[in-house]
Amino acid sequence: MNNMLLIIAGMVLVTYIPRLLPFLLLSRLKLNTRAKRFLNLIPYTALGALIMPGFLTAIPESPLAAVLGLSFAIVYAWYKNSLIVSVLGSVVVAFLVTLAGNMI
């Protein structure tokens, strides 16, 4: 039991320190507006890289649901700039379109 706690504590340190160091080092830097804009777009590009390869095959019975869900995510993220709401909203849209397709 004691070894297990040491292993968990070691894993916490190993994963936390690489995340903390850039935050501490870069928090004092003054970035220009172009660099800030670039860094603000990274979450959206990472999300796009994760979603785009499989969005058409995610729901094989209803590719329309996947297209509408992705469309909602793109439009909402573009205008409202909220990553979490755009992802959750796209899931809800895809679910509702799939549900409506099953009812017909």
Gaussian input, Z-matrix of N, CA and C with variables (Angstrom, degrees):
# hf/3-21g

backbone

0 1
 N
 C     1     B1
 C     2     B2     1     A1
 N     3     B3     2     A2     1     D1
 C     4     B4     3     A3     2     D2
 C     5     B5     4     A4     3     D3
 N     6     B6     5     A5     4     D4
 C     7     B7     6     A6     5     D5
 C     8     B8     7     A7     6     D6
 N     9     B9     8     A8     7     D7
 C    10    B10     9     A9     8     D8
 C    11    B11    10    A10     9     D9
 N    12    B12    11    A11    10    D10
 C    13    B13    12    A12    11    D11
 C    14    B14    13    A13    12    D12
 N    15    B15    14    A14    13    D13
 C    16    B16    15    A15    14    D14
 C    17    B17    16    A16    15    D15
 N    18    B18    17    A17    16    D16
 C    19    B19    18    A18    17    D17
 C    20    B20    19    A19    18    D18
 N    21    B21    20    A20    19    D19
 C    22    B22    21    A21    20    D20
 C    23    B23    22    A22    21    D21
 N    24    B24    23    A23    22    D22
 C    25    B25    24    A24    23    D23
 C    26    B26    25    A25    24    D24
 N    27    B27    26    A26    25    D25
 C    28    B28    27    A27    26    D26
 C    29    B29    28    A28    27    D27
 N    30    B30    29    A29    28    D28
 C    31    B31    30    A30    29    D29
 C    32    B32    31    A31    30    D30
 N    33    B33    32    A32    31    D31
 C    34    B34    33    A33    32    D32
 C    35    B35    34    A34    33    D33
 N    36    B36    35    A35    34    D34
 C    37    B37    36    A36    35    D35
 C    38    B38    37    A37    36    D36
 N    39    B39    38    A38    37    D37
 C    40    B40    39    A39    38    D38
 C    41    B41    40    A40    39    D39
 N    42    B42    41    A41    40    D40
 C    43    B43    42    A42    41    D41
 C    44    B44    43    A43    42    D42
 N    45    B45    44    A44    43    D43
 C    46    B46    45    A45    44    D44
 C    47    B47    46    A46    45    D45
 N    48    B48    47    A47    46    D46
 C    49    B49    48    A48    47    D47
 C    50    B50    49    A49    48    D48
 N    51    B51    50    A50    49    D49
 C    52    B52    51    A51    50    D50
 C    53    B53    52    A52    51    D51
 N    54    B54    53    A53    52    D52
 C    55    B55    54    A54    53    D53
 C    56    B56    55    A55    54    D54
 N    57    B57    56    A56    55    D55
 C    58    B58    57    A57    56    D56
 C    59    B59    58    A58    57    D57
 N    60    B60    59    A59    58    D58
 C    61    B61    60    A60    59    D59
 C    62    B62    61    A61    60    D60
 N    63    B63    62    A62    61    D61
 C    64    B64    63    A63    62    D62
 C    65    B65    64    A64    63    D63
 N    66    B66    65    A65    64    D64
 C    67    B67    66    A66    65    D65
 C    68    B68    67    A67    66    D66
 N    69    B69    68    A68    67    D67
 C    70    B70    69    A69    68    D68
 C    71    B71    70    A70    69    D69
 N    72    B72    71    A71    70    D70
 C    73    B73    72    A72    71    D71
 C    74    B74    73    A73    72    D72
 N    75    B75    74    A74    73    D73
 C    76    B76    75    A75    74    D74
 C    77    B77    76    A76    75    D75
 N    78    B78    77    A77    76    D76
 C    79    B79    78    A78    77    D77
 C    80    B80    79    A79    78    D78
 N    81    B81    80    A80    79    D79
 C    82    B82    81    A81    80    D80
 C    83    B83    82    A82    81    D81
 N    84    B84    83    A83    82    D82
 C    85    B85    84    A84    83    D83
 C    86    B86    85    A85    84    D84
 N    87    B87    86    A86    85    D85
 C    88    B88    87    A87    86    D86
 C    89    B89    88    A88    87    D87
 N    90    B90    89    A89    88    D88
 C    91    B91    90    A90    89    D89
 C    92    B92    91    A91    90    D90
 N    93    B93    92    A92    91    D91
 C    94    B94    93    A93    92    D92
 C    95    B95    94    A94    93    D93
 N    96    B96    95    A95    94    D94
 C    97    B97    96    A96    95    D95
 C    98    B98    97    A97    96    D96
 N    99    B99    98    A98    97    D97
 C   100   B100    99    A99    98    D98
 C   101   B101   100   A100    99    D99
 N   102   B102   101   A101   100   D100
 C   103   B103   102   A102   101   D101
 C   104   B104   103   A103   102   D102
 N   105   B105   104   A104   103   D103
 C   106   B106   105   A105   104   D104
 C   107   B107   106   A106   105   D105
 N   108   B108   107   A107   106   D106
 C   109   B109   108   A108   107   D107
 C   110   B110   109   A109   108   D108
 N   111   B111   110   A110   109   D109
 C   112   B112   111   A111   110   D110
 C   113   B113   112   A112   111   D111
 N   114   B114   113   A113   112   D112
 C   115   B115   114   A114   113   D113
 C   116   B116   115   A115   114   D114
 N   117   B117   116   A116   115   D115
 C   118   B118   117   A117   116   D116
 C   119   B119   118   A118   117   D117
 N   120   B120   119   A119   118   D118
 C   121   B121   120   A120   119   D119
 C   122   B122   121   A121   120   D120
 N   123   B123   122   A122   121   D121
 C   124   B124   123   A123   122   D122
 C   125   B125   124   A124   123   D123
 N   126   B126   125   A125   124   D124
 C   127   B127   126   A126   125   D125
 C   128   B128   127   A127   126   D126
 N   129   B129   128   A128   127   D127
 C   130   B130   129   A129   128   D128
 C   131   B131   130   A130   129   D129
 N   132   B132   131   A131   130   D130
 C   133   B133   132   A132   131   D131
 C   134   B134   133   A133   132   D132
 N   135   B135   134   A134   133   D133
 C   136   B136   135   A135   134   D134
 C   137   B137   136   A136   135   D135
 N   138   B138   137   A137   136   D136
 C   139   B139   138   A138   137   D137
 C   140   B140   139   A139   138   D138
 N   141   B141   140   A140   139   D139
 C   142   B142   141   A141   140   D140
 C   143   B143   142   A142   141   D141
 N   144   B144   143   A143   142   D142
 C   145   B145   144   A144   143   D143
 C   146   B146   145   A145   144   D144
 N   147   B147   146   A146   145   D145
 C   148   B148   147   A147   146   D146
 C   149   B149   148   A148   147   D147
 N   150   B150   149   A149   148   D148
 C   151   B151   150   A150   149   D149
 C   152   B152   151   A151   150   D150
 N   153   B153   152   A152   151   D151
 C   154   B154   153   A153   152   D152
 C   155   B155   154   A154   153   D153
 N   156   B156   155   A155   154   D154
 C   157   B157   156   A156   155   D155
 C   158   B158   157   A157   156   D156
 N   159   B159   158   A158   157   D157
 C   160   B160   159   A159   158   D158
 C   161   B161   160   A160   159   D159
 N   162   B162   161   A161   160   D160
 C   163   B163   162   A162   161   D161
 C   164   B164   163   A163   162   D162
 N   165   B165   164   A164   163   D163
 C   166   B166   165   A165   164   D164
 C   167   B167   166   A166   165   D165
 N   168   B168   167   A167   166   D166
 C   169   B169   168   A168   167   D167
 C   170   B170   169   A169   168   D168
 N   171   B171   170   A170   169   D169
 C   172   B172   171   A171   170   D170
 C   173   B173   172   A172   171   D171
 N   174   B174   173   A173   172   D172
 C   175   B175   174   A174   173   D173
 C   176   B176   175   A175   174   D174
 N   177   B177   176   A176   175   D175
 C   178   B178   177   A177   176   D176
 C   179   B179   178   A178   177   D177
 N   180   B180   179   A179   178   D178
 C   181   B181   180   A180   179   D179
 C   182   B182   181   A181   180   D180
 N   183   B183   182   A182   181   D181
 C   184   B184   183   A183   182   D182
 C   185   B185   184   A184   183   D183
 N   186   B186   185   A185   184   D184
 C   187   B187   186   A186   185   D185
 C   188   B188   187   A187   186   D186
 N   189   B189   188   A188   187   D187
 C   190   B190   189   A189   188   D188
 C   191   B191   190   A190   189   D189
 N   192   B192   191   A191   190   D190
 C   193   B193   192   A192   191   D191
 C   194   B194   193   A193   192   D192
 N   195   B195   194   A194   193   D193
 C   196   B196   195   A195   194   D194
 C   197   B197   196   A196   195   D195
 N   198   B198   197   A197   196   D196
 C   199   B199   198   A198   197   D197
 C   200   B200   199   A199   198   D198
 N   201   B201   200   A200   199   D199
 C   202   B202   201   A201   200   D200
 C   203   B203   202   A202   201   D201
 N   204   B204   203   A203   202   D202
 C   205   B205   204   A204   203   D203
 C   206   B206   205   A205   204   D204
 N   207   B207   206   A206   205   D205
 C   208   B208   207   A207   206   D206
 C   209   B209   208   A208   207   D207
 N   210   B210   209   A209   208   D208
 C   211   B211   210   A210   209   D209
 C   212   B212   211   A211   210   D210
 N   213   B213   212   A212   211   D211
 C   214   B214   213   A213   212   D212
 C   215   B215   214   A214   213   D213
 N   216   B216   215   A215   214   D214
 C   217   B217   216   A216   215   D215
 C   218   B218   217   A217   216   D216
 N   219   B219   218   A218   217   D217
 C   220   B220   219   A219   218   D218
 C   221   B221   220   A220   219   D219
 N   222   B222   221   A221   220   D220
 C   223   B223   222   A222   221   D221
 C   224   B224   223   A223   222   D222
 N   225   B225   224   A224   223   D223
 C   226   B226   225   A225   224   D224
 C   227   B227   226   A226   225   D225
 N   228   B228   227   A227   226   D226
 C   229   B229   228   A228   227   D227
 C   230   B230   229   A229   228   D228
 N   231   B231   230   A230   229   D229
 C   232   B232   231   A231   230   D230
 C   233   B233   232   A232   231   D231
 N   234   B234   233   A233   232   D232
 C   235   B235   234   A234   233   D233
 C   236   B236   235   A235   234   D234
 N   237   B237   236   A236   235   D235
 C   238   B238   237   A237   236   D236
 C   239   B239   238   A238   237   D237
 N   240   B240   239   A239   238   D238
 C   241   B241   240   A240   239   D239
 C   242   B242   241   A241   240   D240
 N   243   B243   242   A242   241   D241
 C   244   B244   243   A243   242   D242
 C   245   B245   244   A244   243   D243
 N   246   B246   245   A245   244   D244
 C   247   B247   246   A246   245   D245
 C   248   B248   247   A247   246   D246
 N   249   B249   248   A248   247   D247
 C   250   B250   249   A249   248   D248
 C   251   B251   250   A250   249   D249
 N   252   B252   251   A251   250   D250
 C   253   B253   252   A252   251   D251
 C   254   B254   253   A253   252   D252
 N   255   B255   254   A254   253   D253
 C   256   B256   255   A255   254   D254
 C   257   B257   256   A256   255   D255
 N   258   B258   257   A257   256   D256
 C   259   B259   258   A258   257   D257
 C   260   B260   259   A259   258   D258
 N   261   B261   260   A260   259   D259
 C   262   B262   261   A261   260   D260
 C   263   B263   262   A262   261   D261
 N   264   B264   263   A263   262   D262
 C   265   B265   264   A264   263   D263
 C   266   B266   265   A265   264   D264
 N   267   B267   266   A266   265   D265
 C   268   B268   267   A267   266   D266
 C   269   B269   268   A268   267   D267
 N   270   B270   269   A269   268   D268
 C   271   B271   270   A270   269   D269
 C   272   B272   271   A271   270   D270
 N   273   B273   272   A272   271   D271
 C   274   B274   273   A273   272   D272
 C   275   B275   274   A274   273   D273
 N   276   B276   275   A275   274   D274
 C   277   B277   276   A276   275   D275
 C   278   B278   277   A277   276   D276
 N   279   B279   278   A278   277   D277
 C   280   B280   279   A279   278   D278
 C   281   B281   280   A280   279   D279
 N   282   B282   281   A281   280   D280
 C   283   B283   282   A282   281   D281
 C   284   B284   283   A283   282   D282
 N   285   B285   284   A284   283   D283
 C   286   B286   285   A285   284   D284
 C   287   B287   286   A286   285   D285
 N   288   B288   287   A287   286   D286
 C   289   B289   288   A288   287   D287
 C   290   B290   289   A289   288   D288
 N   291   B291   290   A290   289   D289
 C   292   B292   291   A291   290   D290
 C   293   B293   292   A292   291   D291
 N   294   B294   293   A293   292   D292
 C   295   B295   294   A294   293   D293
 C   296   B296   295   A295   294   D294
 N   297   B297   296   A296   295   D295
 C   298   B298   297   A297   296   D296
 C   299   B299   298   A298   297   D297
 N   300   B300   299   A299   298   D298
 C   301   B301   300   A300   299   D299
 C   302   B302   301   A301   300   D300
 N   303   B303   302   A302   301   D301
 C   304   B304   303   A303   302   D302
 C   305   B305   304   A304   303   D303
 N   306   B306   305   A305   304   D304
 C   307   B307   306   A306   305   D305
 C   308   B308   307   A307   306   D306
 N   309   B309   308   A308   307   D307
 C   310   B310   309   A309   308   D308
 C   311   B311   310   A310   309   D309

   B1=1.4547
   B2=1.5297
   B3=1.3195
   B4=1.4527
   B5=1.5322
   B6=1.3440
   B7=1.4682
   B8=1.5196
   B9=1.3244
   B10=1.4541
   B11=1.5328
   B12=1.3176
   B13=1.4657
   B14=1.5224
   B15=1.3294
   B16=1.4668
   B17=1.5255
   B18=1.3112
   B19=1.4654
   B20=1.5215
   B21=1.3294
   B22=1.4643
   B23=1.5267
   B24=1.3242
   B25=1.4624
   B26=1.5297
   B27=1.3080
   B28=1.4693
   B29=1.5172
   B30=1.3290
   B31=1.4618
   B32=1.5290
   B33=1.3203
   B34=1.4672
   B35=1.5270
   B36=1.3123
   B37=1.4685
   B38=1.5168
   B39=1.3076
   B40=1.4654
   B41=1.5206
   B42=1.3213
   B43=1.4653
   B44=1.5218
   B45=1.3182
   B46=1.4700
   B47=1.5252
   B48=1.3006
   B49=1.4695
   B50=1.5301
   B51=1.3384
   B52=1.4708
   B53=1.5300
   B54=1.3077
   B55=1.4587
   B56=1.5255
   B57=1.3116
   B58=1.4552
   B59=1.5285
   B60=1.3222
   B61=1.4639
   B62=1.5268
   B63=1.3302
   B64=1.4698
   B65=1.5242
   B66=1.3184
   B67=1.4613
   B68=1.5243
   B69=1.3165
   B70=1.4576
   B71=1.5204
   B72=1.3222
   B73=1.4640
   B74=1.5251
   B75=1.3352
   B76=1.4596
   B77=1.5203
   B78=1.3295
   B79=1.4597
   B80=1.5285
   B81=1.2933
   B82=1.4627
   B83=1.5294
   B84=1.3250
   B85=1.4633
   B86=1.5236
   B87=1.2999
   B88=1.4570
   B89=1.5220
   B90=1.3221
   B91=1.4534
   B92=1.5166
   B93=1.3216
   B94=1.4583
   B95=1.5249
   B96=1.3069
   B97=1.4657
   B98=1.5236
   B99=1.3197
   B100=1.4726
   B101=1.5241
   B102=1.3122
   B103=1.4638
   B104=1.5284
   B105=1.3349
   B106=1.4702
   B107=1.5225
   B108=1.3178
   B109=1.4667
   B110=1.5315
   B111=1.3135
   B112=1.4579
   B113=1.5298
   B114=1.3204
   B115=1.4592
   B116=1.5280
   B117=1.3236
   B118=1.4609
   B119=1.5196
   B120=1.3223
   B121=1.4600
   B122=1.5250
   B123=1.3071
   B124=1.4733
   B125=1.5269
   B126=1.3435
   B127=1.4672
   B128=1.5319
   B129=1.3285
   B130=1.4590
   B131=1.5245
   B132=1.3177
   B133=1.4594
   B134=1.5216
   B135=1.3141
   B136=1.4613
   B137=1.5215
   B138=1.3206
   B139=1.4568
   B140=1.5234
   B141=1.3184
   B142=1.4641
   B143=1.5116
   B144=1.3156
   B145=1.4668
   B146=1.5271
   B147=1.3115
   B148=1.4647
   B149=1.5286
   B150=1.3102
   B151=1.4625
   B152=1.5294
   B153=1.3121
   B154=1.4631
   B155=1.5295
   B156=1.3252
   B157=1.4722
   B158=1.5293
   B159=1.3179
   B160=1.4533
   B161=1.5064
   B162=1.3261
   B163=1.4618
   B164=1.5260
   B165=1.3216
   B166=1.4671
   B167=1.5288
   B168=1.3071
   B169=1.4649
   B170=1.5228
   B171=1.3371
   B172=1.4615
   B173=1.5153
   B174=1.3210
   B175=1.4579
   B176=1.5361
   B177=1.3259
   B178=1.4675
   B179=1.5282
   B180=1.3462
   B181=1.4630
   B182=1.5254
   B183=1.3228
   B184=1.4619
   B185=1.5337
   B186=1.3307
   B187=1.4681
   B188=1.5272
   B189=1.3394
   B190=1.4597
   B191=1.5247
   B192=1.3241
   B193=1.4648
   B194=1.5241
   B195=1.3233
   B196=1.4619
   B197=1.5212
   B198=1.3206
   B199=1.4696
   B200=1.5247
   B201=1.3293
   B202=1.4640
   B203=1.5311
   B204=1.3154
   B205=1.4606
   B206=1.5135
   B207=1.3172
   B208=1.4590
   B209=1.5260
   B210=1.3209
   B211=1.4649
   B212=1.5249
   B213=1.3262
   B214=1.4620
   B215=1.5230
   B216=1.3300
   B217=1.4656
   B218=1.5280
   B219=1.3129
   B220=1.4640
   B221=1.5264
   B222=1.3271
   B223=1.4656
   B224=1.5284
   B225=1.3213
   B226=1.4652
   B227=1.5306
   B228=1.3318
   B229=1.4615
   B230=1.5224
   B231=1.3285
   B232=1.4647
   B233=1.5225
   B234=1.3352
   B235=1.4636
   B236=1.5283
   B237=1.3169
   B238=1.4565
   B239=1.5236
   B240=1.3300
   B241=1.4624
   B242=1.5304
   B243=1.3268
   B244=1.4571
   B245=1.5260
   B246=1.3040
   B247=1.4577
   B248=1.5222
   B249=1.3130
   B250=1.4646
   B251=1.5194
   B252=1.3320
   B253=1.4634
   B254=1.5299
   B255=1.3173
   B256=1.4634
   B257=1.5246
   B258=1.3159
   B259=1.4730
   B260=1.5209
   B261=1.3289
   B262=1.4696
   B263=1.5281
   B264=1.3136
   B265=1.4631
   B266=1.5147
   B267=1.3102
   B268=1.4632
   B269=1.5269
   B270=1.3206
   B271=1.4665
   B272=1.5249
   B273=1.3341
   B274=1.4711
   B275=1.5268
   B276=1.3292
   B277=1.4657
   B278=1.5214
   B279=1.3229
   B280=1.4610
   B281=1.5270
   B282=1.3193
   B283=1.4627
   B284=1.5246
   B285=1.3407
   B286=1.4619
   B287=1.5237
   B288=1.3182
   B289=1.4743
   B290=1.5284
   B291=1.3172
   B292=1.4623
   B293=1.5177
   B294=1.3292
   B295=1.4636
   B296=1.5212
   B297=1.3320
   B298=1.4617
   B299=1.5298
   B300=1.3214
   B301=1.4648
   B302=1.5183
   B303=1.3184
   B304=1.4556
   B305=1.5216
   B306=1.3360
   B307=1.4585
   B308=1.5227
   B309=1.3272
   B310=1.4671
   B311=1.5050
   A1=110.67
   A2=116.62
   A3=121.27
   A4=110.98
   A5=116.25
   A6=119.92
   A7=111.25
   A8=116.06
   A9=120.11
   A10=110.59
   A11=117.72
   A12=120.89
   A13=111.27
   A14=116.84
   A15=120.02
   A16=111.45
   A17=116.53
   A18=120.39
   A19=110.05
   A20=116.90
   A21=120.27
   A22=110.48
   A23=117.64
   A24=120.85
   A25=110.96
   A26=116.86
   A27=120.82
   A28=111.54
   A29=117.06
   A30=119.96
   A31=111.20
   A32=116.27
   A33=119.76
   A34=109.77
   A35=117.10
   A36=120.40
   A37=112.26
   A38=116.33
   A39=120.60
   A40=111.44
   A41=117.97
   A42=119.19
   A43=112.97
   A44=118.04
   A45=120.15
   A46=112.59
   A47=117.73
   A48=121.06
   A49=112.59
   A50=120.60
   A51=118.28
   A52=113.79
   A53=117.87
   A54=120.27
   A55=111.43
   A56=116.68
   A57=121.03
   A58=112.26
   A59=117.59
   A60=120.68
   A61=113.79
   A62=120.29
   A63=117.89
   A64=112.59
   A65=116.81
   A66=119.77
   A67=110.66
   A68=117.18
   A69=120.67
   A70=112.31
   A71=116.71
   A72=120.06
   A73=112.32
   A74=117.26
   A75=120.14
   A76=113.69
   A77=117.95
   A78=119.21
   A79=111.83
   A80=117.95
   A81=121.35
   A82=113.43
   A83=116.71
   A84=120.25
   A85=111.13
   A86=115.50
   A87=121.22
   A88=107.49
   A89=116.38
   A90=121.08
   A91=110.22
   A92=115.85
   A93=118.83
   A94=109.48
   A95=116.93
   A96=120.73
   A97=112.54
   A98=116.54
   A99=119.45
   A100=110.86
   A101=117.97
   A102=121.67
   A103=110.96
   A104=116.96
   A105=120.25
   A106=111.08
   A107=116.44
   A108=120.27
   A109=110.31
   A110=116.65
   A111=121.10
   A112=110.82
   A113=117.34
   A114=120.89
   A115=111.92
   A116=117.52
   A117=120.21
   A118=112.63
   A119=118.05
   A120=121.33
   A121=113.29
   A122=118.17
   A123=120.54
   A124=113.02
   A125=121.37
   A126=118.61
   A127=113.25
   A128=117.35
   A129=120.44
   A130=111.27
   A131=116.78
   A132=118.42
   A133=110.99
   A134=117.72
   A135=120.02
   A136=110.52
   A137=116.99
   A138=120.55
   A139=110.77
   A140=116.34
   A141=119.70
   A142=112.61
   A143=116.84
   A144=120.21
   A145=111.47
   A146=117.02
   A147=120.04
   A148=111.93
   A149=117.32
   A150=121.19
   A151=112.89
   A152=117.90
   A153=121.21
   A154=115.31
   A155=120.85
   A156=118.13
   A157=114.46
   A158=118.69
   A159=118.01
   A160=116.07
   A161=118.38
   A162=116.79
   A163=112.49
   A164=119.34
   A165=119.80
   A166=112.71
   A167=116.71
   A168=119.02
   A169=112.36
   A170=117.43
   A171=120.46
   A172=111.15
   A173=117.70
   A174=122.64
   A175=106.82
   A176=117.85
   A177=120.10
   A178=113.61
   A179=117.41
   A180=119.83
   A181=111.57
   A182=117.50
   A183=121.34
   A184=110.69
   A185=116.94
   A186=118.05
   A187=112.11
   A188=117.44
   A189=120.67
   A190=110.90
   A191=117.26
   A192=120.93
   A193=110.30
   A194=116.72
   A195=120.17
   A196=110.91
   A197=117.18
   A198=120.90
   A199=110.14
   A200=117.40
   A201=119.85
   A202=111.43
   A203=117.29
   A204=120.06
   A205=112.00
   A206=117.12
   A207=121.00
   A208=110.85
   A209=116.68
   A210=120.30
   A211=110.81
   A212=116.56
   A213=119.48
   A214=110.48
   A215=116.79
   A216=120.28
   A217=111.09
   A218=116.93
   A219=120.61
   A220=110.77
   A221=116.31
   A222=120.22
   A223=110.90
   A224=116.73
   A225=119.27
   A226=111.33
   A227=116.84
   A228=119.81
   A229=111.20
   A230=117.04
   A231=120.44
   A232=111.41
   A233=116.69
   A234=119.99
   A235=114.31
   A236=117.92
   A237=120.30
   A238=113.18
   A239=117.62
   A240=122.19
   A241=113.00
   A242=115.53
   A243=120.45
   A244=108.85
   A245=116.20
   A246=121.22
   A247=112.20
   A248=117.80
   A249=120.96
   A250=110.87
   A251=116.98
   A252=119.99
   A253=110.66
   A254=117.75
   A255=119.37
   A256=111.43
   A257=117.58
   A258=120.41
   A259=110.40
   A260=116.77
   A261=119.49
   A262=111.28
   A263=117.19
   A264=120.35
   A265=112.58
   A266=117.40
   A267=119.77
   A268=111.19
   A269=117.02
   A270=120.25
   A271=109.90
   A272=116.33
   A273=120.29
   A274=110.53
   A275=117.91
   A276=120.66
   A277=110.53
   A278=117.98
   A279=120.73
   A280=110.92
   A281=117.03
   A282=120.75
   A283=110.90
   A284=117.03
   A285=120.10
   A286=112.15
   A287=117.27
   A288=120.41
   A289=109.90
   A290=117.14
   A291=120.26
   A292=111.00
   A293=116.50
   A294=121.04
   A295=111.22
   A296=116.80
   A297=120.87
   A298=110.53
   A299=117.09
   A300=120.48
   A301=111.95
   A302=118.01
   A303=121.26
   A304=111.94
   A305=117.15
   A306=120.89
   A307=112.34
   A308=116.24
   A309=120.23
   A310=111.13
   D1=-43.43
   D2=-179.10
   D3=-65.70
   D4=-39.63
   D5=177.10
   D6=-64.08
   D7=-36.55
   D8=-179.10
   D9=-64.84
   D10=-40.03
   D11=177.96
   D12=-65.95
   D13=-37.79
   D14=176.68
   D15=-65.73
   D16=-39.12
   D17=178.48
   D18=-64.90
   D19=-44.17
   D20=179.46
   D21=-64.40
   D22=-42.81
   D23=178.38
   D24=-62.61
   D25=-39.72
   D26=177.39
   D27=-64.48
   D28=-41.01
   D29=178.69
   D30=-67.05
   D31=-35.09
   D32=176.81
   D33=-62.77
   D34=-46.53
   D35=179.28
   D36=-63.50
   D37=-42.26
   D38=-177.80
   D39=-64.82
   D40=-34.83
   D41=179.65
   D42=-89.54
   D43=-26.08
   D44=-176.29
   D45=-81.76
   D46=-39.89
   D47=-176.91
   D48=-61.13
   D49=-45.91
   D50=178.12
   D51=-64.40
   D52=-22.00
   D53=176.40
   D54=-84.06
   D55=-31.53
   D56=-177.00
   D57=-79.14
   D58=-39.00
   D59=-175.74
   D60=-59.37
   D61=-49.21
   D62=177.93
   D63=-61.94
   D64=-35.72
   D65=178.07
   D66=-62.34
   D67=-45.64
   D68=-179.48
   D69=-68.21
   D70=-39.89
   D71=-177.76
   D72=-74.31
   D73=-38.78
   D74=-175.69
   D75=-88.58
   D76=-11.00
   D77=-178.18
   D78=-69.99
   D79=-22.31
   D80=179.60
   D81=-89.28
   D82=-11.62
   D83=-179.06
   D84=-77.34
   D85=142.37
   D86=173.05
   D87=-97.64
   D88=112.96
   D89=-178.43
   D90=-96.50
   D91=147.40
   D92=175.24
   D93=-76.10
   D94=170.18
   D95=-173.98
   D96=-65.22
   D97=-32.96
   D98=179.28
   D99=-66.18
   D100=-42.50
   D101=178.35
   D102=-66.69
   D103=-39.56
   D104=177.52
   D105=-63.13
   D106=-42.07
   D107=179.34
   D108=-64.32
   D109=-42.06
   D110=177.74
   D111=-60.16
   D112=-46.25
   D113=-179.40
   D114=-67.93
   D115=-31.25
   D116=177.28
   D117=-70.60
   D118=-23.20
   D119=-179.43
   D120=-87.40
   D121=-10.79
   D122=-177.47
   D123=-60.12
   D124=-44.20
   D125=179.18
   D126=-59.67
   D127=-37.45
   D128=-179.38
   D129=-70.63
   D130=-39.26
   D131=179.01
   D132=-70.15
   D133=-36.48
   D134=176.63
   D135=-65.32
   D136=-41.81
   D137=177.66
   D138=-63.41
   D139=-41.53
   D140=177.14
   D141=-63.29
   D142=-39.34
   D143=178.65
   D144=-66.75
   D145=-29.87
   D146=178.54
   D147=-80.51
   D148=-35.15
   D149=-173.60
   D150=-87.13
   D151=-43.99
   D152=-170.37
   D153=-56.85
   D154=-40.35
   D155=-177.62
   D156=-61.67
   D157=-27.71
   D158=-173.87
   D159=-123.34
   D160=13.07
   D161=-172.83
   D162=-71.37
   D163=-31.31
   D164=178.81
   D165=-76.08
   D166=-26.18
   D167=-179.35
   D168=-97.33
   D169=2.65
   D170=-178.45
   D171=-67.04
   D172=-38.92
   D173=178.96
   D174=-125.61
   D175=85.90
   D176=-174.17
   D177=-60.77
   D178=-31.62
   D179=-178.21
   D180=-73.62
   D181=-23.98
   D182=-174.34
   D183=-142.79
   D184=80.39
   D185=177.31
   D186=-65.44
   D187=-22.36
   D188=176.60
   D189=-61.90
   D190=-37.95
   D191=178.58
   D192=-62.83
   D193=-40.81
   D194=179.23
   D195=-67.11
   D196=-41.31
   D197=-179.67
   D198=-65.88
   D199=-43.79
   D200=179.70
   D201=-67.89
   D202=-38.50
   D203=176.42
   D204=-63.10
   D205=-44.17
   D206=177.81
   D207=-65.56
   D208=-39.81
   D209=178.51
   D210=-61.61
   D211=-42.97
   D212=177.48
   D213=-60.68
   D214=-44.72
   D215=-178.27
   D216=-61.36
   D217=-42.60
   D218=-178.57
   D219=-66.10
   D220=-48.80
   D221=-176.89
   D222=-65.80
   D223=-45.39
   D224=-178.13
   D225=-65.81
   D226=-42.51
   D227=179.08
   D228=-65.18
   D229=-34.58
   D230=-179.53
   D231=-67.39
   D232=-45.34
   D233=-174.43
   D234=-88.83
   D235=-34.56
   D236=-174.65
   D237=-103.59
   D238=-16.47
   D239=176.67
   D240=58.90
   D241=38.62
   D242=178.67
   D243=-122.06
   D244=109.42
   D245=-174.33
   D246=-70.53
   D247=-45.15
   D248=-176.00
   D249=-67.11
   D250=-44.50
   D251=-179.42
   D252=-65.98
   D253=-36.31
   D254=179.49
   D255=-66.81
   D256=-38.66
   D257=178.19
   D258=-68.65
   D259=-48.93
   D260=179.96
   D261=-63.70
   D262=-39.44
   D263=177.58
   D264=-64.18
   D265=-39.19
   D266=178.86
   D267=-66.75
   D268=-34.94
   D269=176.04
   D270=-65.16
   D271=-43.38
   D272=179.25
   D273=-64.44
   D274=-43.61
   D275=178.92
   D276=-61.53
   D277=-46.04
   D278=179.13
   D279=-62.40
   D280=-40.13
   D281=178.51
   D282=-63.63
   D283=-46.02
   D284=-178.77
   D285=-65.35
   D286=-39.41
   D287=178.00
   D288=-66.14
   D289=-41.35
   D290=177.54
   D291=-65.04
   D292=-41.93
   D293=178.35
   D294=-63.27
   D295=-42.95
   D296=178.31
   D297=-64.88
   D298=-37.33
   D299=178.19
   D300=-66.79
   D301=-33.47
   D302=178.74
   D303=-75.09
   D304=-24.99
   D305=179.67
   D306=-77.59
   D307=-26.13
   D308=-177.33
   D309=-76.59

